[in-house]
Amino acid sequence: MESYKILFKKSAAGELAKIPGKDLEKIVRCVRELEQNPRPSGCRKLSGKDRDRLRQGDYRIVYAVDDSRRIVEVYKIGNRREIYSG
């Protein structure tokens, strides 16, 4: 099966750069796994949006999947307390 391509919005890339090392490794691993399975167990559809969210510890990864183009676009990465505001 052909893998999905991961694209980061500029804001998500900036958020990723601010995450501490040990958490960063886990988040990067989690995002990389989306290449093979963009809807792993534990992912949840965000209400009112065509986006999914995946938990990694205290962090959340918000992304959208385009199956026709086989793209996963990461919109936000952040602490669970801050991710849904704004």
PyMOL Python script that loads the backbone (N, CA, C, O; Angstrom):
from pymol import cmd

cmd.read_pdbstr("""\
ATOM      1  N   MET A   1       0.832  -1.184   0.000  1.00  0.00           N
ATOM      2  CA  MET A   1       0.000   0.000   0.000  1.00  0.00           C
ATOM      3  C   MET A   1       0.884   1.258   0.000  1.00  0.00           C
ATOM      4  O   MET A   1       1.851   1.350   0.756  1.00  0.00           O
ATOM      5  N   GLU A   2       0.540   2.201  -0.843  1.00  0.00           N
ATOM      6  CA  GLU A   2       1.316   3.434  -0.953  1.00  0.00           C
ATOM      7  C   GLU A   2       1.120   4.293   0.288  1.00  0.00           C
ATOM      8  O   GLU A   2       0.004   4.428   0.790  1.00  0.00           O
ATOM      9  N   SER A   3       2.213   4.871   0.779  1.00  0.00           N
ATOM     10  CA  SER A   3       2.118   5.669   1.998  1.00  0.00           C
ATOM     11  C   SER A   3       1.616   7.080   1.702  1.00  0.00           C
ATOM     12  O   SER A   3       1.629   7.539   0.560  1.00  0.00           O
ATOM     13  N   TYR A   4       1.176   7.748   2.756  1.00  0.00           N
ATOM     14  CA  TYR A   4       0.707   9.123   2.663  1.00  0.00           C
ATOM     15  C   TYR A   4       1.890  10.064   2.837  1.00  0.00           C
ATOM     16  O   TYR A   4       2.874   9.725   3.493  1.00  0.00           O
ATOM     17  N   LYS A   5       1.786  11.233   2.251  1.00  0.00           N
ATOM     18  CA  LYS A   5       2.818  12.256   2.410  1.00  0.00           C
ATOM     19  C   LYS A   5       2.380  13.171   3.554  1.00  0.00           C
ATOM     20  O   LYS A   5       1.215  13.558   3.634  1.00  0.00           O
ATOM     21  N   ILE A   6       3.311  13.510   4.431  1.00  0.00           N
ATOM     22  CA  ILE A   6       3.025  14.393   5.567  1.00  0.00           C
ATOM     23  C   ILE A   6       3.434  15.813   5.204  1.00  0.00           C
ATOM     24  O   ILE A   6       4.573  16.056   4.804  1.00  0.00           O
ATOM     25  N   LEU A   7       2.501  16.751   5.347  1.00  0.00           N
ATOM     26  CA  LEU A   7       2.789  18.165   5.135  1.00  0.00           C
ATOM     27  C   LEU A   7       2.486  18.920   6.426  1.00  0.00           C
ATOM     28  O   LEU A   7       1.492  18.640   7.097  1.00  0.00           O
ATOM     29  N   PHE A   8       3.334  19.865   6.765  1.00  0.00           N
ATOM     30  CA  PHE A   8       3.131  20.677   7.963  1.00  0.00           C
ATOM     31  C   PHE A   8       2.762  22.098   7.563  1.00  0.00           C
ATOM     32  O   PHE A   8       3.422  22.701   6.717  1.00  0.00           O
ATOM     33  N   LYS A   9       1.707  22.633   8.169  1.00  0.00           N
ATOM     34  CA  LYS A   9       1.431  24.057   8.041  1.00  0.00           C
ATOM     35  C   LYS A   9       2.578  24.779   8.736  1.00  0.00           C
ATOM     36  O   LYS A   9       3.198  24.235   9.650  1.00  0.00           O
ATOM     37  N   LYS A  10       2.855  25.995   8.305  1.00  0.00           N
ATOM     38  CA  LYS A  10       3.957  26.756   8.887  1.00  0.00           C
ATOM     39  C   LYS A  10       3.791  26.899  10.402  1.00  0.00           C
ATOM     40  O   LYS A  10       4.766  26.802  11.147  1.00  0.00           O
ATOM     41  N   SER A  11       2.570  27.128  10.850  1.00  0.00           N
ATOM     42  CA  SER A  11       2.319  27.293  12.294  1.00  0.00           C
ATOM     43  C   SER A  11       2.625  26.002  13.055  1.00  0.00           C
ATOM     44  O   SER A  11       3.170  26.053  14.157  1.00  0.00           O
ATOM     45  N   ALA A  12       2.283  24.855  12.484  1.00  0.00           N
ATOM     46  CA  ALA A  12       2.541  23.575  13.143  1.00  0.00           C
ATOM     47  C   ALA A  12       4.042  23.311  13.232  1.00  0.00           C
ATOM     48  O   ALA A  12       4.523  22.783  14.235  1.00  0.00           O
ATOM     49  N   ALA A  13       4.774  23.672  12.198  1.00  0.00           N
ATOM     50  CA  ALA A  13       6.226  23.486  12.217  1.00  0.00           C
ATOM     51  C   ALA A  13       6.848  24.343  13.315  1.00  0.00           C
ATOM     52  O   ALA A  13       7.783  23.906  13.986  1.00  0.00           O
ATOM     53  N   GLY A  14       6.337  25.558  13.505  1.00  0.00           N
ATOM     54  CA  GLY A  14       6.823  26.439  14.559  1.00  0.00           C
ATOM     55  C   GLY A  14       6.512  25.884  15.936  1.00  0.00           C
ATOM     56  O   GLY A  14       7.342  25.951  16.843  1.00  0.00           O
ATOM     57  N   GLU A  15       5.308  25.334  16.091  1.00  0.00           N
ATOM     58  CA  GLU A  15       4.906  24.743  17.364  1.00  0.00           C
ATOM     59  C   GLU A  15       5.785  23.540  17.695  1.00  0.00           C
ATOM     60  O   GLU A  15       6.157  23.327  18.849  1.00  0.00           O
ATOM     61  N   LEU A  16       6.107  22.766  16.678  1.00  0.00           N
ATOM     62  CA  LEU A  16       6.943  21.578  16.847  1.00  0.00           C
ATOM     63  C   LEU A  16       8.326  21.963  17.378  1.00  0.00           C
ATOM     64  O   LEU A  16       8.898  21.263  18.213  1.00  0.00           O
ATOM     65  N   ALA A  17       8.847  23.071  16.888  1.00  0.00           N
ATOM     66  CA  ALA A  17      10.181  23.518  17.297  1.00  0.00           C
ATOM     67  C   ALA A  17      10.250  23.901  18.774  1.00  0.00           C
ATOM     68  O   ALA A  17      11.337  23.927  19.351  1.00  0.00           O
ATOM     69  N   LYS A  18       9.110  24.196  19.392  1.00  0.00           N
ATOM     70  CA  LYS A  18       9.080  24.637  20.799  1.00  0.00           C
ATOM     71  C   LYS A  18       8.908  23.477  21.788  1.00  0.00           C
ATOM     72  O   LYS A  18       8.958  23.695  22.999  1.00  0.00           O
ATOM     73  N   ILE A  19       8.709  22.270  21.301  1.00  0.00           N
ATOM     74  CA  ILE A  19       8.427  21.132  22.175  1.00  0.00           C
ATOM     75  C   ILE A  19       9.731  20.540  22.717  1.00  0.00           C
ATOM     76  O   ILE A  19      10.685  20.349  21.964  1.00  0.00           O
ATOM     77  N   PRO A  20       9.773  20.249  24.022  1.00  0.00           N
ATOM     78  CA  PRO A  20      10.985  19.673  24.634  1.00  0.00           C
ATOM     79  C   PRO A  20      11.382  18.334  23.996  1.00  0.00           C
ATOM     80  O   PRO A  20      10.530  17.608  23.484  1.00  0.00           O
ATOM     81  N   GLY A  21      12.668  18.021  24.033  1.00  0.00           N
ATOM     82  CA  GLY A  21      13.256  16.866  23.367  1.00  0.00           C
ATOM     83  C   GLY A  21      12.563  15.524  23.529  1.00  0.00           C
ATOM     84  O   GLY A  21      12.254  14.876  22.529  1.00  0.00           O
ATOM     85  N   LYS A  22      12.306  15.082  24.765  1.00  0.00           N
ATOM     86  CA  LYS A  22      11.731  13.748  24.946  1.00  0.00           C
ATOM     87  C   LYS A  22      10.317  13.673  24.381  1.00  0.00           C
ATOM     88  O   LYS A  22       9.932  12.654  23.806  1.00  0.00           O
ATOM     89  N   ASP A  23       9.546  14.739  24.539  1.00  0.00           N
ATOM     90  CA  ASP A  23       8.202  14.772  23.965  1.00  0.00           C
ATOM     91  C   ASP A  23       8.261  14.893  22.446  1.00  0.00           C
ATOM     92  O   ASP A  23       7.446  14.309  21.731  1.00  0.00           O
ATOM     93  N   LEU A  24       9.228  15.651  21.970  1.00  0.00           N
ATOM     94  CA  LEU A  24       9.393  15.858  20.534  1.00  0.00           C
ATOM     95  C   LEU A  24       9.616  14.530  19.811  1.00  0.00           C
ATOM     96  O   LEU A  24       9.017  14.281  18.765  1.00  0.00           O
ATOM     97  N   GLU A  25      10.469  13.689  20.364  1.00  0.00           N
ATOM     98  CA  GLU A  25      10.738  12.377  19.746  1.00  0.00           C
ATOM     99  C   GLU A  25       9.461  11.566  19.600  1.00  0.00           C
ATOM    100  O   GLU A  25       9.213  10.980  18.546  1.00  0.00           O
ATOM    101  N   LYS A  26       8.651  11.530  20.649  1.00  0.00           N
ATOM    102  CA  LYS A  26       7.403  10.758  20.617  1.00  0.00           C
ATOM    103  C   LYS A  26       6.421  11.334  19.603  1.00  0.00           C
ATOM    104  O   LYS A  26       5.745  10.589  18.894  1.00  0.00           O
ATOM    105  N   ILE A  27       6.344  12.662  19.535  1.00  0.00           N
ATOM    106  CA  ILE A  27       5.421  13.306  18.599  1.00  0.00           C
ATOM    107  C   ILE A  27       5.853  13.052  17.158  1.00  0.00           C
ATOM    108  O   ILE A  27       5.023  12.751  16.299  1.00  0.00           O
ATOM    109  N   VAL A  28       7.146  13.174  16.898  1.00  0.00           N
ATOM    110  CA  VAL A  28       7.652  12.924  15.538  1.00  0.00           C
ATOM    111  C   VAL A  28       7.372  11.480  15.131  1.00  0.00           C
ATOM    112  O   VAL A  28       6.971  11.221  13.996  1.00  0.00           O
ATOM    113  N   ARG A  29       7.582  10.544  16.045  1.00  0.00           N
ATOM    114  CA  ARG A  29       7.300   9.134  15.760  1.00  0.00           C
ATOM    115  C   ARG A  29       5.806   8.952  15.447  1.00  0.00           C
ATOM    116  O   ARG A  29       5.437   8.249  14.507  1.00  0.00           O
ATOM    117  N   CYS A  30       4.981   9.584  16.234  1.00  0.00           N
ATOM    118  CA  CYS A  30       3.528   9.498  16.062  1.00  0.00           C
ATOM    119  C   CYS A  30       3.110  10.052  14.686  1.00  0.00           C
ATOM    120  O   CYS A  30       2.303   9.440  13.986  1.00  0.00           O
ATOM    121  N   VAL A  31       3.658  11.196  14.314  1.00  0.00           N
ATOM    122  CA  VAL A  31       3.336  11.809  13.013  1.00  0.00           C
ATOM    123  C   VAL A  31       3.834  10.921  11.880  1.00  0.00           C
ATOM    124  O   VAL A  31       3.139  10.741  10.880  1.00  0.00           O
ATOM    125  N   ARG A  32       5.028  10.369  12.030  1.00  0.00           N
ATOM    126  CA  ARG A  32       5.580   9.488  10.991  1.00  0.00           C
ATOM    127  C   ARG A  32       4.700   8.258  10.756  1.00  0.00           C
ATOM    128  O   ARG A  32       4.571   7.781   9.629  1.00  0.00           O
ATOM    129  N   GLU A  33       4.099   7.754  11.833  1.00  0.00           N
ATOM    130  CA  GLU A  33       3.227   6.587  11.697  1.00  0.00           C
ATOM    131  C   GLU A  33       1.976   6.909  10.884  1.00  0.00           C
ATOM    132  O   GLU A  33       1.345   6.005  10.335  1.00  0.00           O
ATOM    133  N   LEU A  34       1.612   8.189  10.802  1.00  0.00           N
ATOM    134  CA  LEU A  34       0.453   8.594  10.000  1.00  0.00           C
ATOM    135  C   LEU A  34       0.696   8.355   8.510  1.00  0.00           C
ATOM    136  O   LEU A  34      -0.255   8.268   7.734  1.00  0.00           O
ATOM    137  N   GLU A  35       1.974   8.248   8.106  1.00  0.00           N
ATOM    138  CA  GLU A  35       2.290   7.954   6.700  1.00  0.00           C
ATOM    139  C   GLU A  35       1.698   6.612   6.283  1.00  0.00           C
ATOM    140  O   GLU A  35       1.236   6.456   5.153  1.00  0.00           O
ATOM    141  N   GLN A  36       1.713   5.651   7.194  1.00  0.00           N
ATOM    142  CA  GLN A  36       1.202   4.317   6.883  1.00  0.00           C
ATOM    143  C   GLN A  36      -0.254   4.137   7.279  1.00  0.00           C
ATOM    144  O   GLN A  36      -0.994   3.399   6.628  1.00  0.00           O
ATOM    145  N   ASN A  37      -0.663   4.809   8.345  1.00  0.00           N
ATOM    146  CA  ASN A  37      -2.029   4.665   8.848  1.00  0.00           C
ATOM    147  C   ASN A  37      -2.525   6.029   9.329  1.00  0.00           C
ATOM    148  O   ASN A  37      -2.301   6.389  10.484  1.00  0.00           O
ATOM    149  N   PRO A  38      -3.200   6.798   8.457  1.00  0.00           N
ATOM    150  CA  PRO A  38      -3.609   8.149   8.830  1.00  0.00           C
ATOM    151  C   PRO A  38      -4.768   8.206   9.838  1.00  0.00           C
ATOM    152  O   PRO A  38      -5.097   9.276  10.351  1.00  0.00           O
ATOM    153  N   ARG A  39      -5.369   7.069  10.112  1.00  0.00           N
ATOM    154  CA  ARG A  39      -6.460   7.027  11.098  1.00  0.00           C
ATOM    155  C   ARG A  39      -6.223   5.889  12.086  1.00  0.00           C
ATOM    156  O   ARG A  39      -6.969   4.911  12.109  1.00  0.00           O
ATOM    157  N   PRO A  40      -5.168   6.027  12.909  1.00  0.00           N
ATOM    158  CA  PRO A  40      -4.857   4.965  13.864  1.00  0.00           C
ATOM    159  C   PRO A  40      -5.896   4.902  14.973  1.00  0.00           C
ATOM    160  O   PRO A  40      -6.694   5.825  15.138  1.00  0.00           O
ATOM    161  N   SER A  41      -5.886   3.815  15.730  1.00  0.00           N
ATOM    162  CA  SER A  41      -6.805   3.736  16.869  1.00  0.00           C
ATOM    163  C   SER A  41      -6.433   4.857  17.826  1.00  0.00           C
ATOM    164  O   SER A  41      -5.256   5.145  18.040  1.00  0.00           O
ATOM    165  N   GLY A  42      -7.438   5.474  18.387  1.00  0.00           N
ATOM    166  CA  GLY A  42      -7.206   6.599  19.290  1.00  0.00           C
ATOM    167  C   GLY A  42      -7.385   7.945  18.627  1.00  0.00           C
ATOM    168  O   GLY A  42      -7.491   8.958  19.318  1.00  0.00           O
ATOM    169  N   CYS A  43      -7.423   7.984  17.292  1.00  0.00           N
ATOM    170  CA  CYS A  43      -7.657   9.274  16.644  1.00  0.00           C
ATOM    171  C   CYS A  43      -9.143   9.598  16.747  1.00  0.00           C
ATOM    172  O   CYS A  43      -9.982   8.697  16.735  1.00  0.00           O
ATOM    173  N   ARG A  44      -9.460  10.865  16.848  1.00  0.00           N
ATOM    174  CA  ARG A  44     -10.844  11.306  16.980  1.00  0.00           C
ATOM    175  C   ARG A  44     -11.137  12.400  15.969  1.00  0.00           C
ATOM    176  O   ARG A  44     -10.291  13.254  15.703  1.00  0.00           O
ATOM    177  N   LYS A  45     -12.326  12.369  15.414  1.00  0.00           N
ATOM    178  CA  LYS A  45     -12.782  13.415  14.496  1.00  0.00           C
ATOM    179  C   LYS A  45     -13.157  14.632  15.329  1.00  0.00           C
ATOM    180  O   LYS A  45     -13.869  14.502  16.325  1.00  0.00           O
ATOM    181  N   LEU A  46     -12.688  15.811  14.936  1.00  0.00           N
ATOM    182  CA  LEU A  46     -13.069  17.027  15.645  1.00  0.00           C
ATOM    183  C   LEU A  46     -14.448  17.457  15.172  1.00  0.00           C
ATOM    184  O   LEU A  46     -14.714  17.484  13.970  1.00  0.00           O
ATOM    185  N   SER A  47     -15.312  17.790  16.095  1.00  0.00           N
ATOM    186  CA  SER A  47     -16.675  18.150  15.729  1.00  0.00           C
ATOM    187  C   SER A  47     -16.700  19.442  14.919  1.00  0.00           C
ATOM    188  O   SER A  47     -16.035  20.420  15.261  1.00  0.00           O
ATOM    189  N   GLY A  48     -17.469  19.427  13.852  1.00  0.00           N
ATOM    190  CA  GLY A  48     -17.642  20.602  13.018  1.00  0.00           C
ATOM    191  C   GLY A  48     -16.502  20.893  12.063  1.00  0.00           C
ATOM    192  O   GLY A  48     -16.529  21.910  11.370  1.00  0.00           O
ATOM    193  N   LYS A  49     -15.507  20.033  12.008  1.00  0.00           N
ATOM    194  CA  LYS A  49     -14.361  20.273  11.122  1.00  0.00           C
ATOM    195  C   LYS A  49     -13.968  18.972  10.439  1.00  0.00           C
ATOM    196  O   LYS A  49     -14.234  17.884  10.950  1.00  0.00           O
ATOM    197  N   ASP A  50     -13.342  19.094   9.293  1.00  0.00           N
ATOM    198  CA  ASP A  50     -12.808  17.920   8.604  1.00  0.00           C
ATOM    199  C   ASP A  50     -11.389  17.646   9.076  1.00  0.00           C
ATOM    200  O   ASP A  50     -10.465  17.493   8.276  1.00  0.00           O
ATOM    201  N   ARG A  51     -11.240  17.588  10.375  1.00  0.00           N
ATOM    202  CA  ARG A  51      -9.916  17.353  10.948  1.00  0.00           C
ATOM    203  C   ARG A  51     -10.011  16.287  12.018  1.00  0.00           C
ATOM    204  O   ARG A  51     -11.052  16.086  12.644  1.00  0.00           O
ATOM    205  N   ASP A  52      -8.893  15.611  12.207  1.00  0.00           N
ATOM    206  CA  ASP A  52      -8.777  14.596  13.243  1.00  0.00           C
ATOM    207  C   ASP A  52      -7.795  15.088  14.290  1.00  0.00           C
ATOM    208  O   ASP A  52      -7.023  16.018  14.056  1.00  0.00           O
ATOM    209  N   ARG A  53      -7.840  14.445  15.446  1.00  0.00           N
ATOM    210  CA  ARG A  53      -6.892  14.771  16.497  1.00  0.00           C
ATOM    211  C   ARG A  53      -6.365  13.483  17.075  1.00  0.00           C
ATOM    212  O   ARG A  53      -7.085  12.498  17.236  1.00  0.00           O
ATOM    213  N   LEU A  54      -5.090  13.521  17.379  1.00  0.00           N
ATOM    214  CA  LEU A  54      -4.411  12.356  17.926  1.00  0.00           C
ATOM    215  C   LEU A  54      -3.694  12.790  19.196  1.00  0.00           C
ATOM    216  O   LEU A  54      -3.058  13.843  19.227  1.00  0.00           O
ATOM    217  N   ARG A  55      -3.797  11.985  20.235  1.00  0.00           N
ATOM    218  CA  ARG A  55      -3.133  12.288  21.505  1.00  0.00           C
ATOM    219  C   ARG A  55      -1.754  11.665  21.557  1.00  0.00           C
ATOM    220  O   ARG A  55      -1.546  10.537  21.108  1.00  0.00           O
ATOM    221  N   GLN A  56      -0.827  12.405  22.103  1.00  0.00           N
ATOM    222  CA  GLN A  56       0.498  11.871  22.417  1.00  0.00           C
ATOM    223  C   GLN A  56       0.890  12.486  23.748  1.00  0.00           C
ATOM    224  O   GLN A  56       1.419  13.597  23.799  1.00  0.00           O
ATOM    225  N   GLY A  57       0.629  11.762  24.819  1.00  0.00           N
ATOM    226  CA  GLY A  57       0.886  12.289  26.161  1.00  0.00           C
ATOM    227  C   GLY A  57       0.004  13.506  26.413  1.00  0.00           C
ATOM    228  O   GLY A  57      -1.212  13.449  26.228  1.00  0.00           O
ATOM    229  N   ASP A  58       0.620  14.604  26.833  1.00  0.00           N
ATOM    230  CA  ASP A  58      -0.123  15.842  27.082  1.00  0.00           C
ATOM    231  C   ASP A  58      -0.291  16.676  25.822  1.00  0.00           C
ATOM    232  O   ASP A  58      -0.844  17.775  25.875  1.00  0.00           O
ATOM    233  N   TYR A  59       0.173  16.174  24.709  1.00  0.00           N
ATOM    234  CA  TYR A  59       0.121  16.931  23.452  1.00  0.00           C
ATOM    235  C   TYR A  59      -0.964  16.393  22.530  1.00  0.00           C
ATOM    236  O   TYR A  59      -1.362  15.230  22.611  1.00  0.00           O
ATOM    237  N   ARG A  60      -1.426  17.272  21.657  1.00  0.00           N
ATOM    238  CA  ARG A  60      -2.415  16.905  20.654  1.00  0.00           C
ATOM    239  C   ARG A  60      -1.878  17.290  19.285  1.00  0.00           C
ATOM    240  O   ARG A  60      -1.227  18.321  19.118  1.00  0.00           O
ATOM    241  N   ILE A  61      -2.166  16.432  18.309  1.00  0.00           N
ATOM    242  CA  ILE A  61      -1.789  16.674  16.922  1.00  0.00           C
ATOM    243  C   ILE A  61      -3.099  16.794  16.155  1.00  0.00           C
ATOM    244  O   ILE A  61      -3.891  15.852  16.128  1.00  0.00           O
ATOM    245  N   VAL A  62      -3.331  17.947  15.532  1.00  0.00           N
ATOM    246  CA  VAL A  62      -4.556  18.172  14.764  1.00  0.00           C
ATOM    247  C   VAL A  62      -4.176  18.147  13.288  1.00  0.00           C
ATOM    248  O   VAL A  62      -3.279  18.869  12.851  1.00  0.00           O
ATOM    249  N   TYR A  63      -4.871  17.307  12.532  1.00  0.00           N
ATOM    250  CA  TYR A  63      -4.497  17.114  11.136  1.00  0.00           C
ATOM    251  C   TYR A  63      -5.713  16.767  10.278  1.00  0.00           C
ATOM    252  O   TYR A  63      -6.774  16.414  10.793  1.00  0.00           O
ATOM    253  N   ALA A  64      -5.537  16.873   8.968  1.00  0.00           N
ATOM    254  CA  ALA A  64      -6.579  16.507   8.008  1.00  0.00           C
ATOM    255  C   ALA A  64      -5.999  15.489   7.034  1.00  0.00           C
ATOM    256  O   ALA A  64      -4.815  15.528   6.699  1.00  0.00           O
ATOM    257  N   VAL A  65      -6.857  14.580   6.591  1.00  0.00           N
ATOM    258  CA  VAL A  65      -6.432  13.535   5.663  1.00  0.00           C
ATOM    259  C   VAL A  65      -7.123  13.752   4.323  1.00  0.00           C
ATOM    260  O   VAL A  65      -8.344  13.899   4.264  1.00  0.00           O
ATOM    261  N   ASP A  66      -6.341  13.772   3.249  1.00  0.00           N
ATOM    262  CA  ASP A  66      -6.877  13.839   1.891  1.00  0.00           C
ATOM    263  C   ASP A  66      -6.561  12.491   1.238  1.00  0.00           C
ATOM    264  O   ASP A  66      -5.456  12.272   0.741  1.00  0.00           O
ATOM    265  N   ASP A  67      -7.553  11.591   1.247  1.00  0.00           N
ATOM    266  CA  ASP A  67      -7.319  10.239   0.724  1.00  0.00           C
ATOM    267  C   ASP A  67      -7.075  10.227  -0.778  1.00  0.00           C
ATOM    268  O   ASP A  67      -6.298   9.408  -1.268  1.00  0.00           O
ATOM    269  N   SER A  68      -7.725  11.118  -1.514  1.00  0.00           N
ATOM    270  CA  SER A  68      -7.562  11.111  -2.974  1.00  0.00           C
ATOM    271  C   SER A  68      -6.133  11.487  -3.380  1.00  0.00           C
ATOM    272  O   SER A  68      -5.602  10.952  -4.353  1.00  0.00           O
ATOM    273  N   ARG A  69      -5.515  12.406  -2.634  1.00  0.00           N
ATOM    274  CA  ARG A  69      -4.135  12.814  -2.937  1.00  0.00           C
ATOM    275  C   ARG A  69      -3.111  12.124  -2.038  1.00  0.00           C
ATOM    276  O   ARG A  69      -1.905  12.306  -2.208  1.00  0.00           O
ATOM    277  N   ARG A  70      -3.602  11.325  -1.073  1.00  0.00           N
ATOM    278  CA  ARG A  70      -2.759  10.605  -0.122  1.00  0.00           C
ATOM    279  C   ARG A  70      -1.828  11.562   0.620  1.00  0.00           C
ATOM    280  O   ARG A  70      -0.607  11.409   0.635  1.00  0.00           O
ATOM    281  N   ILE A  71      -2.478  12.566   1.241  1.00  0.00           N
ATOM    282  CA  ILE A  71      -1.751  13.584   1.996  1.00  0.00           C
ATOM    283  C   ILE A  71      -2.345  13.699   3.393  1.00  0.00           C
ATOM    284  O   ILE A  71      -3.563  13.680   3.569  1.00  0.00           O
ATOM    285  N   VAL A  72      -1.467  13.817   4.379  1.00  0.00           N
ATOM    286  CA  VAL A  72      -1.860  14.148   5.745  1.00  0.00           C
ATOM    287  C   VAL A  72      -1.281  15.531   6.013  1.00  0.00           C
ATOM    288  O   VAL A  72      -0.067  15.724   5.962  1.00  0.00           O
ATOM    289  N   GLU A  73      -2.158  16.493   6.298  1.00  0.00           N
ATOM    290  CA  GLU A  73      -1.711  17.860   6.542  1.00  0.00           C
ATOM    291  C   GLU A  73      -1.857  18.184   8.029  1.00  0.00           C
ATOM    292  O   GLU A  73      -2.964  18.189   8.567  1.00  0.00           O
ATOM    293  N   VAL A  74      -0.724  18.454   8.687  1.00  0.00           N
ATOM    294  CA  VAL A  74      -0.705  18.729  10.118  1.00  0.00           C
ATOM    295  C   VAL A  74      -0.936  20.229  10.325  1.00  0.00           C
ATOM    296  O   VAL A  74      -0.169  21.061   9.838  1.00  0.00           O
ATOM    297  N   TYR A  75      -2.012  20.559  11.059  1.00  0.00           N
ATOM    298  CA  TYR A  75      -2.388  21.952  11.290  1.00  0.00           C
ATOM    299  C   TYR A  75      -1.850  22.518  12.588  1.00  0.00           C
ATOM    300  O   TYR A  75      -1.361  23.647  12.625  1.00  0.00           O
ATOM    301  N   LYS A  76      -1.940  21.733  13.656  1.00  0.00           N
ATOM    302  CA  LYS A  76      -1.522  22.230  14.969  1.00  0.00           C
ATOM    303  C   LYS A  76      -0.896  21.101  15.775  1.00  0.00           C
ATOM    304  O   LYS A  76      -1.290  19.939  15.667  1.00  0.00           O
ATOM    305  N   ILE A  77       0.081  21.472  16.579  1.00  0.00           N
ATOM    306  CA  ILE A  77       0.671  20.547  17.540  1.00  0.00           C
ATOM    307  C   ILE A  77       0.858  21.358  18.809  1.00  0.00           C
ATOM    308  O   ILE A  77       1.510  22.402  18.792  1.00  0.00           O
ATOM    309  N   GLY A  78       0.294  20.888  19.901  1.00  0.00           N
ATOM    310  CA  GLY A  78       0.467  21.654  21.129  1.00  0.00           C
ATOM    311  C   GLY A  78      -0.049  20.935  22.346  1.00  0.00           C
ATOM    312  O   GLY A  78      -0.631  19.854  22.260  1.00  0.00           O
ATOM    313  N   ASN A  79       0.179  21.561  23.484  1.00  0.00           N
ATOM    314  CA  ASN A  79      -0.284  21.024  24.746  1.00  0.00           C
ATOM    315  C   ASN A  79      -1.806  20.991  24.759  1.00  0.00           C
ATOM    316  O   ASN A  79      -2.460  21.876  24.208  1.00  0.00           O
ATOM    317  N   ARG A  80      -2.354  19.985  25.379  1.00  0.00           N
ATOM    318  CA  ARG A  80      -3.807  19.798  25.368  1.00  0.00           C
ATOM    319  C   ARG A  80      -4.564  20.979  25.954  1.00  0.00           C
ATOM    320  O   ARG A  80      -5.707  21.230  25.573  1.00  0.00           O
ATOM    321  N   ARG A  81      -3.939  21.714  26.882  1.00  0.00           N
ATOM    322  CA  ARG A  81      -4.599  22.878  27.495  1.00  0.00           C
ATOM    323  C   ARG A  81      -4.739  24.044  26.526  1.00  0.00           C
ATOM    324  O   ARG A  81      -5.616  24.890  26.694  1.00  0.00           O
ATOM    325  N   GLU A  82      -3.872  24.092  25.503  1.00  0.00           N
ATOM    326  CA  GLU A  82      -3.823  25.252  24.615  1.00  0.00           C
ATOM    327  C   GLU A  82      -4.294  24.965  23.194  1.00  0.00           C
ATOM    328  O   GLU A  82      -4.594  25.902  22.453  1.00  0.00           O
ATOM    329  N   ILE A  83      -4.367  23.721  22.801  1.00  0.00           N
ATOM    330  CA  ILE A  83      -4.528  23.361  21.395  1.00  0.00           C
ATOM    331  C   ILE A  83      -5.859  23.799  20.782  1.00  0.00           C
ATOM    332  O   ILE A  83      -5.904  24.151  19.603  1.00  0.00           O
ATOM    333  N   TYR A  84      -6.930  23.783  21.555  1.00  0.00           N
ATOM    334  CA  TYR A  84      -8.237  24.043  20.967  1.00  0.00           C
ATOM    335  C   TYR A  84      -8.643  25.517  20.998  1.00  0.00           C
ATOM    336  O   TYR A  84      -9.656  25.885  20.403  1.00  0.00           O
ATOM    337  N   SER A  85      -7.879  26.357  21.676  1.00  0.00           N
ATOM    338  CA  SER A  85      -8.217  27.777  21.701  1.00  0.00           C
ATOM    339  C   SER A  85      -7.746  28.444  20.422  1.00  0.00           C
ATOM    340  O   SER A  85      -6.685  28.110  19.894  1.00  0.00           O
ATOM    341  N   GLY A  86      -8.515  29.363  19.936  1.00  0.00           N
ATOM    342  CA  GLY A  86      -8.127  30.133  18.756  1.00  0.00           C
ATOM    343  C   GLY A  86      -8.385  29.525  17.467  1.00  0.00           C
ATOM    344  O   GLY A  86      -8.082  30.119  16.432  1.00  0.00           O
TER     345      GLY A  86
END
""", "prot")
cmd.dss("prot")
cmd.show_as("cartoon", "prot")
cmd.util.cbc("prot")
cmd.orient("prot")
